[in-house]
Amino acid sequence: MEVKVLKDILNANNQIAQQNRKLLTGKRIMAINLMSSPGSGKTTLIMRTVEKLEGSARIAVIEGDVSSSIDAEKLGQAGVTAIQINTGGGCHLDASMVNSALANLSLDDIDILFIENVGNLICPGGFDLGEYLKVVILSTPEGDDKPHKYPLLFSQANALVVNKTDLLPHVGFDMAAFTRVFQGLNQQAAMFQVCGTTGEGIGEWAKWLMANLQKMRSQNS
Amino acid sequence: MHEMSVTMSLMDLVLEEAAKAGARKIVGVNIVLGEMTGIIDHYVQANFELLSQNTPAEGAALTFKNTPRQARCRHCAHVFQPKDLAWSCPRCQSLEIEITGGNELYVESIEVE
């Protein structure tokens, strides 16, 4: 006998993601799923953002890595609340990992929650975590051809941060070509050019975050 | 790349659906798998054989309907299958395209006894 199913294989993940989303929006927390290659500057961008928004927004971080707690320690030393998740070889975070991490955070003391995904431009794209926004970071040494190599991730982003703009003169990254290709795939996303080392461009990015936090809170008030 | 976690979710889903249907045994699973998910069907197959041992799904035949990547030009509405690094519209060369297929990952139906 044939039984029609027509259900996403990641159905269970999607349901837990919905629970996370409900919990987070109920606590008026804007969660951001931060995705990129390894070494693109996710942790540094978070640290610069925390500095910029000091006094305006309380930020916490769920730090996803295959192994080690180097990034969480780095954030901890800078005074940022960070919970480490080690996926033990897993190439992405899933909603249940985030759900467990949320139980260890003091949710009444957070305005913006960065969920730093495992460095990978493929797998994280398939897993809803319950975030409010997806942000993709690309650093200039990775090359301007990435959107067509990883179209799913780039097409899903609510914002794209091009990091390491200080290296532009050295790495042959064609910003105009990149922008044309990226915006062809994704017309909705905001785009920022930043440099995590010098802090250039962080102001615009931080302004966008605050505008979205206000928007989210007005939708859920 | 993450076939094991996908196969574990697949197992849970088919066992749950079979139980709902009051089935004793699952003999087949029909899966729709998009090219852009990065999931490789023969790894899912191998993982499934391992995970289904001593369950009602043991010995079930997995059938994959592989769906290609597909895009639609936002400029001239042409529907096409993009190739790597050449995602412009082959008809009007526009880069303004929308991904319309290739991201599928679902169970269409199961065959049960």
Interface residues (C-beta under 8 A of the other chain):
Chain A: M1 E2 V3 K4 V5 L6 K7 D8 I9 L10 N11 A12 N13 G90 C91 H92 D94 N120 I122 C123 G126 D145 H148 K149 P151 L152 S155 R180 V181 Q183 G184 L185 Q187
Chain B: M1 H2 S5 V6 S9 L10 D12 L13 V14 E17 A18 A21 A23 I31 M36 T37 G38 R69 R74 P82 D84 L85 A86 W87 S88 S94 L95 E96 I97 I99 N103 L105 Y106 V107 E108 S109 I110 E111 V112 E113
